[in-house]
Amino acid sequence: MRSRLIPLALAVLLLLAGCLGPLQADGGTAAADDTGDAAAADRTISVSGTGEATADPDLAVLTTTVEVSADSADEARDAAANRSDTLVSALIDAGVDEDAITTEYYAVQPDYDHSGEERRVDGYTARHAFRVETTPDRAGELIDVAVDNGASRVDGVQFTLSDEKRAELREEAVESAVADAEGEASSLASAAGLELGEVRTLSTTGATDPYSPRYETASDAGAAETSVRPGPVSVTVTVQATYTAN
């Protein structure tokens, strides 16, 4: 009985070996094809693009300071407060909204005399700086109002953008930057003999600060009024983009 079973078992093993051989070969071919598809799917092109949008400023920011020196801190503080009240009232009377006048800086500090062997206090100075927001066409007029009504100096005027205008310009700059990136990616894909696919990643990497525009100042001939000439404000955005390539 045992002698008849041994040849039968050997035949079964040979049959199974013949079936398994082709299955293993097919499995190896499929794995190679999957690897090739994965490599093609991972092929990408990364580029950057820049866009710019420019407009005339719609906001002027004036900084003006009241500065008073006195023998004591109390006297300097009180004198600065009186002149500050005069300044603010004059600006409001000139049509500036009260909410558009805010304190930029305030300090009461001792003044030191360093002429001797040891420094000594030689009075006190109070400073109250104001930030005044207005329209660009009124900047020169309000500089004169400030100087004529208690301001010791005008520290500067900036021509910039309101929040709404800045957002509008930034949107235009982003659209331009994305188009620039896509054009660059298309050129690279064409040069490499590839077809540009879809966007995989897209991000902005920075934007210019619109609070640094160009501007000029001038005085009208034969008149005491201050005249200012604002320059355009530009917003620049850079984007980083990654595209698939086939």
C-alpha positions in Angstrom: 0.0 0.0 0.0 2.8 2.4 1.0 4.7 1.7 -2.2 1.7 2.8 -4.3 1.2 6.1 -2.4 4.8 7.4 -2.9 4.6 7.7 -6.7 1.1 9.4 -6.3 2.5 12.0 -3.9 5.4 12.8 -6.2 3.0 13.3 -9.1 1.0 15.8 -7.1 4.1 17.8 -6.1 5.2 18.0 -9.7 1.8 19.3 -10.8 1.8 22.0 -8.1 5.2 23.1 -9.1 4.1 23.5 -12.7 1.2 25.7 -11.6 3.2 28.0 -9.3 5.9 28.7 -11.8 3.9 30.9 -14.2 2.1 32.7 -11.3 5.4 33.9 -9.9 6.6 35.2 -13.2 3.4 37.2 -13.8 3.7 38.7 -10.3 7.2 40.0 -11.0 6.2 41.7 -14.3 3.2 43.5 -12.6 5.5 44.8 -9.9 7.9 46.3 -12.5 5.0 48.1 -14.3 3.7 49.6 -11.0 7.2 51.0 -10.3 7.3 52.7 -13.7 3.9 54.3 -13.2 4.9 55.6 -9.7 8.1 57.2 -11.1 6.0 58.9 -13.8 3.5 60.1 -11.3 6.3 61.6 -9.1 7.7 63.7 -12.0 7.2 67.4 -11.1 8.3 70.9 -12.1 8.9 73.5 -9.4 9.0 77.2 -10.3 8.5 80.7 -8.8 6.5 83.6 -10.3 6.4 87.3 -9.5 3.5 89.7 -10.0 3.1 93.4 -9.4 0.1 95.8 -9.2 0.5 99.6 -9.0 -2.0 102.3 -8.1 -2.1 105.9 -6.9 -2.2 106.1 -3.1 -5.5 106.8 -1.4 -4.2 107.4 2.1 -1.7 110.0 3.5 -0.2 109.4 7.0 1.2 112.6 8.6 3.4 112.4 11.8 3.7 115.6 13.7 5.2 116.3 17.2 4.6 118.8 20.0 7.9 119.3 21.9 8.2 121.5 25.0 11.1 122.0 27.5 10.7 123.4 31.0 12.5 123.5 34.4 10.3 120.7 35.8 8.6 117.6 34.5 5.2 119.0 35.6 5.7 122.2 33.7 6.8 120.4 30.6 3.9 118.0 30.7 1.3 120.8 31.2 2.7 122.9 28.5 2.8 120.0 26.1 -0.8 119.1 27.0 -2.0 122.6 26.2 -0.3 122.8 22.9 -1.5 119.3 22.0 -5.1 120.3 22.7 -4.6 123.3 20.4 -3.2 121.1 17.7 -5.9 118.5 17.8 -8.7 121.1 17.9 -7.2 122.8 14.8 -7.0 119.6 12.9 -10.6 118.7 13.7 -11.7 122.2 12.8 -9.9 121.6 9.4 -12.1 118.6 8.8 -10.0 115.7 10.0 -12.1 113.0 11.7 -11.2 112.7 15.4 -10.7 109.0 15.1 -8.0 109.7 12.4 -5.8 111.5 15.0 -4.0 109.1 17.3 -1.0 109.2 19.6 2.1 107.8 18.0 4.5 108.5 20.9 4.6 110.2 24.3 7.4 110.8 26.7 8.6 113.2 29.5 12.3 112.9 29.9 15.1 114.8 31.8 17.6 116.8 29.8 21.2 116.3 31.0 24.1 118.7 31.1 27.4 116.9 30.4 29.7 119.9 30.5 30.9 119.2 34.1 32.7 116.2 35.6 29.3 114.7 36.4 26.1 115.0 34.4 23.3 116.9 36.0 19.6 117.4 35.2 19.1 120.6 33.3 15.3 120.6 32.8 12.8 118.3 31.2 11.3 117.9 27.8 7.8 116.5 27.0 7.1 115.1 23.5 3.7 114.1 22.1 3.8 112.7 18.6 0.5 112.4 16.6 -0.4 110.2 13.7 -2.9 111.9 11.4 -4.6 110.1 8.5 -6.1 112.0 5.6 -6.4 111.9 1.9 -3.3 112.6 -0.2 -4.6 115.8 -1.7 -4.9 117.4 1.8 -1.5 116.4 3.2 0.2 119.7 2.4 -2.7 121.7 3.8 -2.7 119.8 7.1 1.1 120.1 7.5 0.5 123.9 7.5 -2.4 123.6 10.0 -0.2 121.5 12.4 2.8 123.9 12.2 0.6 126.9 12.7 -1.2 125.4 15.7 1.4 124.1 18.2 3.4 121.4 16.4 7.1 121.8 16.9 8.0 119.7 13.9 6.6 117.5 11.1 8.4 114.1 11.3 7.2 112.9 7.9 4.4 112.1 5.6 3.8 108.8 3.9 1.5 108.1 1.0 0.1 104.6 1.1 -3.0 102.5 0.6 -6.1 101.9 2.6 -6.8 98.3 3.7 -9.4 97.9 1.0 -7.2 99.2 -1.8 -4.2 97.2 -0.5 -6.2 94.0 -0.6 -7.4 94.8 -4.1 -3.9 95.4 -5.4 -2.6 92.3 -3.7 -5.2 90.1 -5.4 -4.1 91.5 -8.8 -0.5 90.9 -7.9 -1.2 87.3 -6.9 -3.1 86.6 -10.2 -0.2 88.0 -12.1 2.4 86.0 -10.1 0.5 82.7 -10.7 0.3 83.4 -14.4 4.0 84.1 -14.4 4.7 80.8 -12.6 2.6 78.8 -15.0 4.3 80.4 -18.0 7.7 79.5 -16.6 6.6 75.9 -15.9 5.2 75.5 -19.4 8.5 76.7 -20.9 10.5 74.2 -18.8 8.1 71.3 -19.6 8.4 72.1 -23.3 12.1 72.2 -23.2 12.2 68.8 -21.5 9.8 67.3 -24.0 7.1 66.9 -21.3 3.5 68.0 -21.0 2.6 70.3 -18.1 0.0 68.8 -15.8 -2.0 70.1 -12.9 -0.9 72.3 -10.0 0.3 70.2 -7.0 1.3 72.9 -4.6 1.0 76.7 -4.6 2.1 79.2 -2.0 3.1 82.8 -1.6 6.5 83.6 -0.2 6.3 87.3 0.5 5.0 90.7 -0.5 6.4 94.2 -0.5 5.4 96.6 2.3 3.1 99.2 0.7 4.1 101.7 3.4 7.3 102.7 1.6 6.2 104.6 -1.5 8.1 107.3 -3.4 7.0 110.8 -2.8 8.2 114.4 -3.4 7.7 117.6 -1.5 7.8 121.1 -2.9 6.7 124.7 -2.0 4.5 126.7 -4.3 6.3 129.7 -5.8 5.4 132.9 -4.1 3.3 131.2 -1.4 3.8 129.8 2.1 1.6 126.8 1.6 3.2 123.3 1.5 2.7 121.3 -1.6 3.4 117.5 -1.8 3.5 115.2 -4.8 2.9 111.6 -4.0 4.2 108.8 -6.2 2.5 105.6 -7.1 2.4 102.6 -4.7 3.3 99.1 -5.9 2.5 95.8 -4.3 4.7 92.9 -5.4 3.9 89.2 -4.6 6.1 86.1 -5.2 4.6 82.6 -5.4 6.1 79.1 -5.4 4.4 76.5 -7.5 4.8 72.8 -8.2 3.2 71.2 -11.3 3.0 67.5 -12.4 4.7 66.7 -15.7 3.9 63.8 -18.1 
